[in-house]
Amino acid sequence: MPSVLALIGMGLVIVLAGVRLTRVADSLAERTGMGDALGGALLLGAVTSLPGIVTTVTGSLEGDPGFGLANPVGGVAVQTGWLAIADLVYRRANLEHAAASLENLLQALILVALLAVPVIAYATPDLRLGWVHPITLLIPVVYGYGLHLLRRLRKSPMWEPVLTSATEKEGEGPEASHARMSSLWMQLAALGLVVGVAGWVIGRAGLGIIASTGLPSTLVGFTFTTAITSLPELVVLVTAVRMGTPTLGVGNIIGGNTFDTLMIGMADVFYLAGPVYRDAGDPSLVLLGGTMLMTAVLAGGLVVRDRKGIGFEGFVIPLIYAATVGLIYATG
């Protein structure tokens, strides 16, 4: 069907753009002094989230609250699951061990806090400011304060992970490009435009699949469309790992996930019939709970740091994702 072909085509576009995005963002992270973890969060996290942003806004404007809310939450879940794939690619050690970073660990904790905010909104569905739930306004505040904490942490860390022969140190990996800063920023913007347009096509295709198959909106948004819109994160993660910069790759995943929570607020703002939490239904609450659990397991992996092979998080995260999808399908 045309919708499926559109998803496949846009997936290819996103994959091709994602490889170049990694190298441009890695150069900018080093040239601006952000470092791999924070650079992955701000530069890669924001740009690779553009397809999901456009897909989320498209779904909400079309009046499908389940699809609109499932896309950002599903993006966080799928992207966390990508780490299990990257663990297979990175053969030197367990990926979370090599990417031990205070910034990545703090970002995981900030992400759990951000995912807890819409849970509160679900418990108070009748509160509103205009058509928007007031708790939505708290999401960008928590996100902004989280960035402030990350900058503080980078300037004066109070503890450090134990460095081993398998731990990637800041500044390792290939040398940054010597291209002009203005050229790098222009490349980043152009690639962002490409993946943003792809996101709009994916949103329309996802709604087409819902209409033609009758599948639940939350299921399509949590699986099919987010799997495509999250491809930049997978490409960036695998590319960064193969480049020898696992901290950049893991920082991109966690930073992108943190950025994606802003889309939950966008889903509420662009759903004009009232608070999106009120109309999205209980399945979306299941998605939030499963995604929070996946993030907590990831944070545990960053702390425990299994030395070799795939750690416990590499097995548990995909199991939680599969169980969440199965529960949504069973109740849908």
Residue, then its C-alpha position, 0 to 999 in steps of 0.5 A: m500500500p502507498s503508506v507502507l511504501a512511503l514509510i520505507g522510502m522515508g526510512l532510507v532518506i533518514v538513514l542516509a542523512g543520519v550518517r552525515l549528521t554524526r560526523v557533523a555533530d561530532s565536529l561541532a561538539e569538539r569545536t564548541g567545547m560541548g563534549d561528546a555527551l552534551g553535544g550528543a544531547l543538544l546537537l544530535g538529540a535535537v536534530t534527529s528528533l525532528p522527524g518525530i516532532v513533525t509526526t507528532v504534530t501531524g497526528s495531533l492536528e489531525g485529531d488523533p490523541g493516541f497517535g500524537l502521544a504515542n509517537p514521542v513516548g514510543g520514540v523514547a522506548v524504541q531509541t532505548g532499545w537501539l542500545a541493545i543493537a549497538d551493544l552487538v556492534y561494539r565488541r571491545a566491551n559492554l557499551e554502557h561500560a565504555a560510555a560511562s559518563l556523568e552527563n549520560l547518567l544524569q540525563a537518564l535521571i532527568l528523562v525519568a522525571l520528565l516522563a513522570v510529568p504526564v503521568i501526573a496529568y493523567a491523574t488530573p484530566d479535567l485541569r486545563l488552561g484553554w485547551v492545554h493541560p497546565i502540567t504541559l507547561l512544566i515539561p519545558v521548565v524541567y527540561g531547561y533546568g536539566l540542561h542547567l544541571l548538565r552544564r553545572l556537572r560538566k564544569s565541576p563534577m563531584w564524582e567520576p566513574v572508574l576509568t578502565s582500559a575499555t572506558e572511552k575518554e573525552g576527546e578520543g575518536p577521530e579528529a574533528s573536521h577542519a571545515r569552517m564552523s559556519s559550514l558545519w552549522m549550515q550542514l546541520a541545518a540542511l540535514g535537519l530540514v531533510v529529516g523534518v520533511a521526512g517526518w511529515v511524510i511519515g506522519r501522514a503515512g502512519l495515519g493512513i495505516i491506521a485508517s486502512t488497517g483499523l489498528p489502534s493509534t497507540l500501537v501504530g504510533f508506538t511501533f511502526t512510525t516511531a521505528i522509522t522516525s527513530l532511525p536517525e538515532l540508530v544510524v547515529l548510534v551505530t556510526a558513533v560506536r564504529m567511529g570509536t566514540p560510544t559516549l557520543g552515541v549513547g549521549n545521542i540516545i539519552g539526549g534525544n530521548t530527553f528532547d523527545t519528551l518536549m514532544i509530549g507537550m507539543a502533542d497537547v498544544f496541537y491537539l485542539a479538542g482539549p488536554v491530550y492526556r484526557d482523550a489518549g486513553d489508558p493505553s498511553l499510560v501503559l506506554l509511559g510506564g513501560t518507557m520509564l521502566m526501560t529508562a530506569v534499567l538503562a540508568g542501572g546499566l550505566v551504574v553497574r557497568d558490566r565489563k564484557g559482552i551485553g550487560f543485563e540491560g541489553f537483555v532486559i530493555p528489549l524484553i520490557y519493550a516487547a511486553t509493553v507492545g504485547l500489552i497494548y495489543a492485548t488491550g487494544 
